[in-house]
Amino acid sequence: MKKKNKVFIRCSLDGFIADQKGGIDWLDSIPNPDQNDMGYGEFMEGVDALLMGRNTFDTVLGFNIPWPYEKPVFVLSNSLKEVPDKLKDKVKIVSGSLSKILEEINKEGYVRLYIDGGKTIQSFLKEDLIDELTITTVPLLLGSGIPLFSDLPKPPLFNASSSKILLGKIVQSVFIPNRS
């Protein structure tokens, strides 16, 4: 099976994944009465595990809901030393260079990874380690907040693989890096 690092994320029209205070309530600004998962379920079927940053992990823990992931989760952190007891069999902390982390996760049999979290996605992009980028754009301007993208040493070019309109207002596009 081919190794693949994939992103599935929502952002504002001006490219933010959270507001200035780290809030994400605005993600629900478009009514979704039928609870359309916007392709998330299908996306999750195509991954073996998740690799998320510490801030994203803390955000998920703050939802005060049962652990939402059935697949293994790796948390990228240099400061976190342990996870809550109830998650010890579901979450593993990893640190070090991205290439070493990926090598270790891949050795465990997880080769199709969901990369999540702003700083984590940015780090993967800087090292050209993203193979597919699904961005769901909520047509709202936040003006400031936590950006999806940051400075890159060499701006990568992507090819649009698909694009569709969801809920009559939200645009979801899939991009594949142009590595030719």
N, CA and C of each residue as an Amber inpcrd file, in Angstrom:
protein
   540
   0.8360000  -1.1770000   0.0000000   0.0000000   0.0000000   0.0000000
   0.8880000   1.2500000   0.0000000   0.5220000   2.2140000  -0.8250000
   1.3240000   3.4190000  -0.9720000   1.1730000   4.3410000   0.2380000
   2.3010000   4.8750000   0.6920000   2.2920000   5.8330000   1.7980000
   1.6470000   7.1140000   1.3350000   0.8270000   7.6960000   2.2100000
   0.1300000   8.9190000   1.8360000  -0.2010000   9.7190000   3.0860000
   0.1650000  10.9880000   3.0810000  -0.1590000  11.9090000   4.1670000
  -1.2130000  12.8750000   3.6540000  -2.3910000  12.8430000   4.2910000
  -3.5300000  13.6030000   3.7980000  -4.0350000  14.5860000   4.8500000
  -4.5270000  15.7120000   4.3700000  -5.1170000  16.7330000   5.2330000
  -6.5930000  16.8510000   4.8810000  -7.4310000  17.0050000   5.9040000
  -8.8600000  17.2740000   5.7300000  -9.1910000  18.3430000   6.7540000
  -9.4310000  19.5670000   6.2800000  -9.5830000  20.6670000   7.2310000
 -10.5420000  21.7200000   6.6900000 -11.2150000  22.3820000   7.6110000
 -12.0630000  23.5200000   7.2420000 -11.3330000  24.8040000   7.5950000
 -11.5560000  25.8290000   6.7830000 -10.9740000  27.1320000   7.0770000
 -11.9230000  28.2310000   6.6190000 -11.6600000  29.4270000   7.1070000
 -12.4490000  30.5860000   6.6910000 -12.0370000  30.9910000   5.2770000
 -12.8200000  31.8630000   4.6840000 -12.5240000  32.3420000   3.3380000
 -11.1590000  33.0290000   3.2750000 -10.7360000  33.6250000   4.4060000
  -9.4300000  34.2890000   4.4400000  -8.3250000  33.4100000   5.0300000
  -8.5720000  32.0930000   5.0960000  -7.5060000  31.1390000   5.3960000
  -7.2020000  30.8520000   6.8490000  -8.1530000  31.1370000   7.7580000
  -7.9180000  30.8540000   9.1810000  -8.6500000  29.5850000   9.6080000
  -8.0190000  28.8250000  10.5020000  -8.6340000  27.5910000  11.0040000
  -9.2370000  27.7790000  12.3930000  -8.9420000  28.9010000  13.0190000
  -9.5130000  29.2460000  14.3190000  -9.4770000  30.7650000  14.4550000
 -10.3220000  31.2920000  15.3440000 -10.3130000  32.7390000  15.5560000
  -9.1430000  33.1430000  16.4450000  -9.0620000  34.4080000  16.8110000
  -7.9280000  34.9200000  17.5910000  -7.7530000  34.2100000  18.9310000
  -8.8470000  33.7100000  19.4940000  -8.7810000  33.0440000  20.7950000
  -8.7030000  31.5220000  20.6500000  -8.5280000  31.0610000  19.4240000
  -8.4610000  29.6230000  19.1770000  -9.8270000  28.9840000  19.0200000
 -10.8760000  29.7950000  19.0160000 -12.2360000  29.2800000  18.9090000
 -12.5850000  28.7900000  17.5200000 -13.4640000  27.7940000  17.4810000
 -13.8870000  27.2360000  16.1920000 -15.4120000  27.1970000  16.0560000
 -16.1250000  27.9080000  16.9200000 -17.5910000  27.9280000  16.8460000
 -18.0910000  28.4070000  15.4910000 -17.3360000  29.2910000  14.8650000
 -17.7090000  29.8450000  13.5670000 -17.8210000  28.7770000  12.4810000
 -17.2120000  27.6010000  12.7060000 -17.2970000  26.5200000  11.7220000
 -18.7440000  26.0840000  11.4930000 -19.5840000  26.3340000  12.4780000
 -20.9970000  25.9510000  12.3800000 -21.8850000  27.1260000  11.9770000
 -21.3120000  28.1470000  11.3430000 -22.0840000  29.3400000  10.9780000
 -23.0690000  29.0810000   9.8260000 -22.8420000  28.0400000   9.0480000
 -23.7530000  27.6670000   7.9570000 -24.6630000  26.5560000   8.4860000
 -25.9920000  26.7730000   8.4500000 -26.9040000  25.7240000   8.9380000
 -26.6810000  24.3930000   8.2200000 -26.7110000  23.3210000   8.9980000
 -26.5020000  21.9750000   8.4680000 -27.5460000  21.0550000   9.1000000
 -28.8250000  21.2670000   8.7760000 -29.9010000  20.5300000   9.4550000
 -29.8350000  19.0170000   9.2760000 -29.2840000  18.5530000   8.1600000
 -29.1970000  17.1020000   7.9180000 -27.9030000  16.5030000   8.4490000
 -27.0760000  17.3070000   9.1280000 -25.8040000  16.8450000   9.6850000
 -24.9130000  16.2010000   8.6310000 -24.8170000  16.8320000   7.4750000
 -23.9440000  16.3900000   6.3910000 -22.5070000  16.4030000   6.9120000
 -21.8140000  15.2740000   6.8480000 -20.4360000  15.2150000   7.3700000
 -19.4180000  15.7590000   6.3720000 -19.8820000  16.2290000   5.2270000
 -19.0510000  16.8700000   4.2100000 -17.8890000  15.9980000   3.7400000
 -18.1230000  14.6940000   3.7100000 -17.1030000  13.7760000   3.2070000
 -16.1410000  13.2560000   4.2480000 -16.3120000  13.6640000   5.4930000
 -15.3890000  13.2560000   6.5510000 -15.3840000  11.7320000   6.7470000
 -16.5550000  11.1190000   6.7600000 -16.6320000   9.6640000   6.9510000
 -15.8920000   8.9110000   5.8620000 -16.1150000   9.3210000   4.6280000
 -15.4250000   8.6870000   3.4960000 -13.9160000   8.9250000   3.5900000
 -13.5320000  10.1320000   3.9570000 -12.1150000  10.4500000   4.1170000
 -11.4870000   9.5360000   5.1720000 -12.1600000   9.3690000   6.3040000
 -11.6190000   8.5500000   7.3990000 -11.4830000   7.0860000   7.0010000
 -12.3280000   6.6120000   6.1060000 -12.2060000   5.2320000   5.6210000
 -10.8900000   5.0290000   4.8700000 -10.3310000   6.1050000   4.3380000
  -9.1110000   6.0220000   3.5560000  -7.8390000   6.2890000   4.3290000
  -7.9300000   6.3600000   5.6650000  -6.7240000   6.5620000   6.4770000
  -6.5910000   5.4490000   7.5060000  -5.3300000   5.2180000   7.9130000
  -5.0390000   4.1820000   8.9070000  -4.9320000   4.7520000  10.3200000
  -4.4780000   6.0060000  10.4210000  -4.2320000   6.6220000  11.7220000
  -4.1860000   8.1350000  11.5540000  -4.2170000   8.8380000  12.6720000
  -4.1350000  10.2920000  12.6750000  -2.8380000  10.7310000  13.3200000
  -2.2720000  11.8040000  12.8000000  -1.1110000  12.4490000  13.4080000
  -1.5040000  13.9080000  13.5910000  -1.6700000  14.3010000  14.8520000
  -2.1200000  15.6550000  15.1380000  -1.1580000  16.3550000  16.0820000
  -1.2220000  17.6580000  16.0670000  -0.3980000  18.4520000  16.9580000
  -0.9810000  18.5220000  18.3520000  -0.1680000  18.9780000  19.2680000
  -0.5660000  19.0800000  20.6720000  -1.7710000  19.9980000  20.8640000
  -1.7890000  21.1470000  20.1860000  -2.9110000  22.0770000  20.3500000
  -4.2210000  21.4570000  19.8710000  -4.1750000  20.7320000  18.7780000
  -5.3730000  20.0690000  18.2700000  -5.8270000  18.9930000  19.2500000
  -4.8860000  18.2410000  19.7980000  -5.2040000  17.2200000  20.7920000
  -5.8990000  17.8660000  21.9970000  -5.3440000  18.9630000  22.4920000
  -5.9480000  19.6590000  23.6290000  -7.3440000  20.1730000  23.2920000
  -7.5170000  20.6560000  22.0610000  -8.8330000  21.1420000  21.6310000
  -9.8470000  20.0050000  21.6470000  -9.4680000  18.8490000  21.1020000
 -10.3740000  17.6950000  21.0750000 -10.7160000  17.2600000  22.5020000
  -9.7200000  17.2270000  23.3790000  -9.9910000  16.8700000  24.7770000
 -10.9670000  17.8530000  25.4200000 -10.9070000  19.1190000  25.0210000
 -11.7660000  20.1510000  25.5830000 -13.2170000  20.0740000  25.1290000
 -13.5220000  19.2420000  24.1550000 -14.9040000  19.1150000  23.6940000
 -15.7870000  18.4160000  24.7280000 -15.1990000  17.7390000  25.6890000
 -15.9490000  17.0110000  26.7240000 -16.9730000  16.0520000  26.1160000
 -16.4940000  15.2830000  25.1600000 -17.2980000  14.2350000  24.5280000
 -16.4820000  12.9460000  24.5920000 -17.1130000  11.7990000  24.3620000
 -16.3070000  10.5720000  24.2820000 -15.2650000  10.7150000  23.1740000
 -14.1360000  10.0360000  23.3300000 -13.0530000  10.1130000  22.3540000
 -13.6260000   9.8330000  20.9660000 -13.4830000  10.7680000  20.0150000
 -14.1840000  10.6410000  18.7320000 -13.4970000   9.7840000  17.6640000
 -12.3030000   9.2640000  17.9580000 -11.5620000   8.5460000  16.9140000
 -11.4970000   7.0590000  17.2090000 -11.7940000   6.2740000  16.1860000
 -11.6800000   4.8190000  16.3030000 -10.3020000   4.3500000  15.8770000
  -9.6240000   5.1620000  15.0990000  -8.2960000   4.7970000  14.6070000
  -7.2280000   5.3250000  15.5540000  -6.0340000   4.7330000  15.5110000
  -4.9500000   5.1950000  16.3810000  -4.6150000   6.6660000  16.1280000
  -4.2710000   7.3570000  17.2060000  -3.9080000   8.7680000  17.1220000
  -2.4920000   8.9430000  17.6570000  -1.6750000   9.6320000  16.8840000
  -0.3240000   9.9900000  17.2940000  -0.3240000  11.4950000  17.5160000
   0.1580000  11.9250000  18.6820000   0.1950000  13.3470000  19.0030000
   1.6390000  13.8230000  18.9450000   1.8800000  14.7940000  18.0830000
   3.2040000  15.3660000  17.8980000   3.4310000  16.4360000  18.9640000
   4.3560000  16.1600000  19.8880000   4.6200000  17.1140000  20.9640000
   5.9890000  16.8670000  21.5680000   6.6890000  17.9550000  21.8360000
   7.9650000  17.8550000  22.5460000   7.7880000  18.0750000  24.0350000
   6.6130000  18.5670000  24.4540000   6.4130000  18.8780000  25.8690000
   5.4470000  17.9240000  26.5730000   4.4970000  17.3620000  25.8550000
   3.5370000  16.4460000  26.4630000   4.2340000  15.1270000  26.7900000
   4.1020000  14.6840000  28.0110000   4.7950000  13.4610000  28.4300000
   3.8740000  12.2560000  28.5590000   2.5930000  12.4980000  28.8350000
   1.6600000  11.3780000  28.9250000   0.2580000  11.8340000  28.5690000
  -0.5810000  10.8630000  28.2310000  -1.9680000  11.1380000  27.8800000
  -2.8590000  10.6570000  29.0200000  -4.1040000  11.1280000  29.0790000
  -5.0080000  10.6430000  30.1190000  -5.1030000   9.1180000  30.0960000
  -5.2230000   8.5200000  31.2770000  -5.2680000   7.0550000  31.3980000
  -6.2870000   6.4200000  30.4550000  -7.4540000   7.0440000  30.3110000
  -8.5100000   6.4540000  29.4820000  -8.1400000   6.3980000  27.9960000
  -7.0640000   7.0980000  27.6040000  -6.6570000   7.1300000  26.1920000
  -5.3420000   6.4120000  25.9190000  -4.7500000   5.7960000  26.9300000
  -3.4230000   5.1840000  26.7620000  -3.3700000   4.1260000  25.6630000
  -4.4670000   3.4290000  25.4080000  -4.4670000   2.4170000  24.3530000
  -4.9110000   2.9900000  23.0020000  -5.2140000   4.3150000  22.9620000
  -5.7010000   4.9390000  21.7400000  -4.7800000   6.0350000  21.2120000
  -3.9470000   6.5850000  22.0880000  -3.1260000   7.7380000  21.7370000
  -1.6810000   7.4830000  22.1230000  -0.7770000   7.8570000  21.2300000
   0.6520000   7.7250000  21.4980000   1.3320000   9.0600000  21.2030000
   2.1950000   9.4980000  22.0830000   2.9360000  10.7420000  21.8900000
   4.1830000  10.4450000  21.0720000   4.4480000  11.3010000  20.0790000
   5.6440000  11.1660000  19.2500000   6.3590000  12.5100000  19.1960000
   7.6830000  12.4430000  19.0600000   8.4710000  13.6750000  18.9320000
   9.7130000  13.3810000  18.1090000  10.3500000  14.4590000  17.6620000
  11.5450000  14.3200000  16.8440000  11.3080000  14.8740000  15.4590000
  12.1890000  14.5250000  14.5370000  12.0530000  15.0000000  13.1640000
  10.8580000  14.3140000  12.5040000  10.2280000  15.0140000  11.5860000
   9.0630000  14.4430000  10.9100000   9.4200000  13.1760000  10.1450000
  10.5830000  13.1470000   9.5250000  10.9660000  11.9510000   8.7690000
  11.1130000  10.7440000   9.6940000  11.6990000  10.9400000  10.8830000
  11.8470000   9.8340000  11.8490000  10.4870000   9.3950000  12.3870000
   9.6490000  10.3740000  12.6910000   8.3130000  10.0580000  13.2030000
   7.5430000   9.2440000  12.1620000   7.5630000   9.6950000  10.9150000
   6.8610000   8.9690000   9.8560000   7.4250000   7.5680000   9.6700000
   8.7360000   7.4500000   9.7420000   9.3730000   6.1380000   9.5930000
   8.8760000   5.1800000  10.6830000   8.8090000   5.6530000  11.9210000
   8.3620000   4.8020000  13.0310000   6.8850000   4.4420000  12.9060000
   6.0460000   5.4400000  12.5390000   4.6160000   5.1710000  12.3840000
   4.3890000   4.2080000  11.2220000   5.0790000   4.4090000  10.1210000
   4.9560000   3.5220000   8.9660000   5.3840000   2.1000000   9.3010000
   6.4430000   1.9410000  10.1290000   6.8980000   0.5970000  10.5440000
   5.8130000  -0.1380000  11.3210000   4.9400000   0.6320000  12.0050000
   3.8380000   0.0210000  12.7560000   2.6840000  -0.3740000  11.8410000
   2.8250000  -0.1030000  10.5400000   1.8010000  -0.5020000   9.5800000
   0.8220000   0.5960000   9.2090000   1.0250000   1.7920000   9.7260000
   0.1370000   2.9190000   9.4170000   0.8010000   3.7590000   8.3280000
   0.2790000   3.6510000   7.1070000   0.9240000   4.3260000   5.9830000
   0.0520000   5.4020000   5.3410000  -1.2220000   5.3850000   5.6480000
  -2.1400000   6.4110000   5.1280000  -2.5560000   7.2650000   6.3320000
  -1.9120000   8.4070000   6.4680000  -2.0940000   9.2130000   7.6680000
  -2.9170000  10.4760000   7.4240000  -3.7510000  10.7790000   8.3900000
  -4.5190000  12.0200000   8.4280000  -3.6930000  12.9900000   9.2560000
  -3.1940000  14.0340000   8.6330000  -2.3720000  15.0320000   9.3090000
  -3.2920000  16.1740000   9.7160000  -3.3100000  16.5090000  11.0180000
  -4.2560000  17.5050000  11.5120000  -3.5850000  18.4730000  12.4760000
  -4.0410000  19.7070000  12.4310000  -3.5260000  20.7550000  13.3070000
  -2.7190000  21.7640000  12.5220000  -2.9670000  23.0340000  12.7640000
  -2.3380000  24.0960000  11.9940000  -0.8290000  24.0190000  11.9120000
  -0.1640000  24.0110000  13.0530000   1.3070000  23.9890000  13.0420000
   1.8390000  22.6910000  12.4510000   1.1420000  21.6060000  12.7080000
   1.5740000  20.3070000  12.1760000   1.4560000  20.3010000  10.6540000
   0.3420000  20.7780000  10.1380000   0.1630000  20.8540000   8.6860000
   1.2370000  21.7550000   8.0860000   1.4710000  22.8970000   8.7100000
   2.4970000  23.8200000   8.2140000   3.8710000  23.1620000   8.1800000
   4.2050000  22.4180000   9.2250000   5.5010000  21.7210000   9.2710000
   5.6120000  20.6870000   8.1580000   4.5510000  19.9430000   7.9170000
   4.5480000  18.9390000   6.8560000   4.6790000  19.6000000   5.4860000
   4.0060000  20.7310000   5.3030000   4.1120000  21.4520000   4.0330000
   5.5290000  21.9660000   3.8120000   6.1660000  22.4580000   4.8640000
   7.5320000  22.9690000   4.7410000   8.4950000  21.8920000   4.2740000
   8.2120000  20.6480000   4.6460000   9.0830000  19.5390000   4.2580000
   8.5270000  18.7480000   3.0720000   7.5120000  19.2940000   2.4080000
   6.8950000  18.6620000   1.2400000   6.4520000  17.2300000   1.5450000
   5.7340000  17.0820000   2.6560000   5.2940000  15.7570000   3.0860000
   3.7770000  15.5600000   2.9970000   3.0690000  16.4970000   2.3640000
   1.6260000  16.3610000   2.1940000   1.3600000  15.8480000   0.7800000
   0.5670000  14.7720000   0.6920000   0.2630000  14.1530000  -0.5940000
  -1.1380000  14.4870000  -1.1000000  -1.9920000  14.9770000  -0.2030000
  -3.3460000  15.3550000  -0.5910000  -3.8690000  16.3510000   0.4250000
  -4.4860000  17.4020000  -0.0830000  -4.9540000  18.4890000   0.7660000
  -6.4240000  18.7380000   0.4520000  -7.3270000  18.3830000   1.3880000
  -8.7550000  18.6530000   1.2320000  -9.0930000  19.8440000   2.1140000
  -9.4780000  20.9440000   1.4670000  -9.7970000  22.1700000   2.1940000
 -11.2720000  22.4920000   1.9750000 -12.0010000  22.5770000   3.0710000
 -13.4020000  22.9410000   3.0350000 -13.4950000  24.3910000   3.5000000
 -13.8760000  25.2690000   2.5830000 -13.8570000  26.7070000   2.8480000
 -15.2360000  27.2090000   3.2430000 -15.3100000  27.7340000   4.4730000
 -16.5360000  28.3400000   4.9890000 -16.5090000  29.8120000   4.5400000
 -17.5610000  30.2820000   3.8510000 -17.5360000  31.6340000   3.2950000
 -17.7600000  32.7150000   4.3580000 -16.7850000  32.8400000   5.2180000
 -16.8250000  33.7900000   6.3280000 -15.4410000  34.4010000   6.4510000
 -15.3720000  35.7010000   6.6380000 -14.0830000  36.3700000   6.8180000
 -13.8680000  36.6170000   8.3060000 -12.8380000  35.9930000   8.8600000
 -12.5130000  36.1900000  10.2700000 -11.6350000  37.4270000  10.4760000
 -10.8390000  37.7790000   9.4880000  -9.9650000  38.9440000   9.6020000
  -8.6430000  38.6520000  10.2790000  -8.6460000  37.7550000  11.2400000
  -7.4190000  37.3470000  11.9310000  -7.7140000  36.0530000  12.6750000
  -6.6570000  35.4580000  13.1820000  -6.8120000  34.2070000  13.9070000
  -5.6180000  33.3090000  13.6730000  -5.8590000  32.0140000  13.7470000
  -4.7970000  31.0310000  13.5260000  -4.8350000  30.6350000  12.0480000
  -3.7630000  30.9420000  11.3050000  -3.7750000  30.6710000   9.8700000
  -3.5370000  29.2000000   9.5480000  -4.1220000  28.7750000   8.4300000
  -3.8570000  27.4270000   7.9470000  -2.4450000  27.3400000   7.3880000
  -2.0000000  28.3910000   6.7260000  -0.6990000  28.3640000   6.0700000
   0.2690000  29.3510000   6.7000000   1.5610000  29.0990000   6.5080000
   2.6140000  29.9920000   6.9950000   3.6650000  30.1400000   5.8930000
   4.7200000  30.8640000   6.2200000   5.8020000  31.0420000   5.2560000
   6.3980000  29.6860000   4.8800000   6.7050000  29.5490000   3.6070000
   7.3110000  28.3140000   3.1090000   8.6060000  28.6600000   2.3940000
   9.6250000  27.8140000   2.5430000  10.9040000  28.0870000   1.8930000
  10.7770000  28.1510000   0.3700000   9.9260000  27.3020000  -0.1680000
   9.6830000  27.2880000  -1.6180000   8.1880000  27.0230000  -1.8030000
   7.4490000  27.9880000  -2.3500000   6.0060000  27.7950000  -2.5030000
   5.6820000  26.5890000  -3.3870000   5.0090000  25.5890000  -2.8360000
   4.6650000  24.4100000  -3.6420000   3.4800000  24.6980000  -4.5570000
   3.4770000  24.0790000  -5.7050000   2.3750000  24.1860000  -6.6510000
   1.5120000  22.9380000  -6.4990000   0.1990000  23.1400000  -6.4820000
  -0.7390000  22.0320000  -6.3590000  -1.6320000  21.9930000  -7.5860000
  -2.1260000  20.8060000  -7.8910000  -3.1200000  20.6300000  -8.9390000
  -4.4640000  20.3830000  -8.2650000  -5.5070000  21.0310000  -8.7660000
  -6.8500000  20.7910000  -8.2350000  -7.3310000  19.4460000  -8.7580000
  -7.7280000  18.5810000  -7.8310000  -8.2080000  17.2540000  -8.1850000
  -9.7310000  17.2530000  -8.3170000 -10.3990000  18.0040000  -7.4070000
 -11.8530000  18.1110000  -7.4630000 -12.2960000  19.3120000  -6.6420000
 -13.5260000  19.7360000  -6.9030000 -14.1110000  20.8260000  -6.1420000
 -15.6200000  20.6670000  -6.1890000 -16.2750000  20.9330000  -5.0550000
 -17.7330000  20.8190000  -5.0230000 -18.3030000  21.8060000  -4.0110000
 -19.5720000  22.1160000  -4.1880000 -20.2710000  23.0200000  -3.2860000
 -21.1300000  22.1780000  -2.3520000 -21.0070000  22.4430000  -1.0570000
 -21.7590000  21.7210000  -0.0330000 -22.6950000  22.7000000   0.6890000
 -23.8640000  22.2430000   1.0220000 -24.8650000  23.0410000   1.7340000
 -25.1930000  24.3450000   1.0020000 -24.9260000  24.3730000  -0.3070000
 -25.2340000  25.5390000  -1.1150000 -24.3250000  26.7360000  -0.8870000
 -23.3350000  26.6210000   0.0070000 -22.4990000  27.7840000   0.3390000
 -21.0260000  27.4510000   0.5660000 -20.7360000  26.2550000   0.9720000
 -19.3770000  25.8650000   1.3600000 -18.6880000  25.1980000   0.1730000
 -17.4290000  25.5410000  -0.0560000 -16.6820000  24.9450000  -1.1690000
 -15.6220000  23.9940000  -0.6140000 -15.6230000  22.7810000  -1.1260000
 -14.6160000  21.8060000  -0.7210000 -13.7790000  21.4400000  -1.9460000
 -12.4760000  21.6390000  -1.8080000 -11.5670000  21.3530000  -2.9150000
 -10.4730000  20.4010000  -2.4680000 -10.0840000  19.5330000  -3.3700000
  -8.9980000  18.5800000  -3.1000000  -7.8400000  18.9560000  -4.0160000
  -6.6580000  19.0590000  -3.4110000  -5.4480000  19.4380000  -4.1380000
  -4.3770000  18.3790000  -3.9660000  -3.6470000  18.1170000  -5.0420000
  -2.5480000  17.1670000  -5.0520000  -1.2910000  17.9420000  -5.4240000
  -0.1820000  17.7460000  -4.6860000   1.0340000  18.4900000  -5.0410000
   1.5290000  18.1450000  -6.4380000   1.9850000  19.1700000  -7.1370000
   2.5780000  18.9890000  -8.4630000   4.0700000  18.7930000  -8.2400000
   4.5060000  17.5470000  -8.2120000   5.9160000  17.2430000  -7.9220000
   6.7050000  16.9130000  -9.1740000   6.1600000  17.2240000 -10.3390000
   6.8710000  16.9010000 -11.5820000   7.8650000  17.9730000 -11.9490000
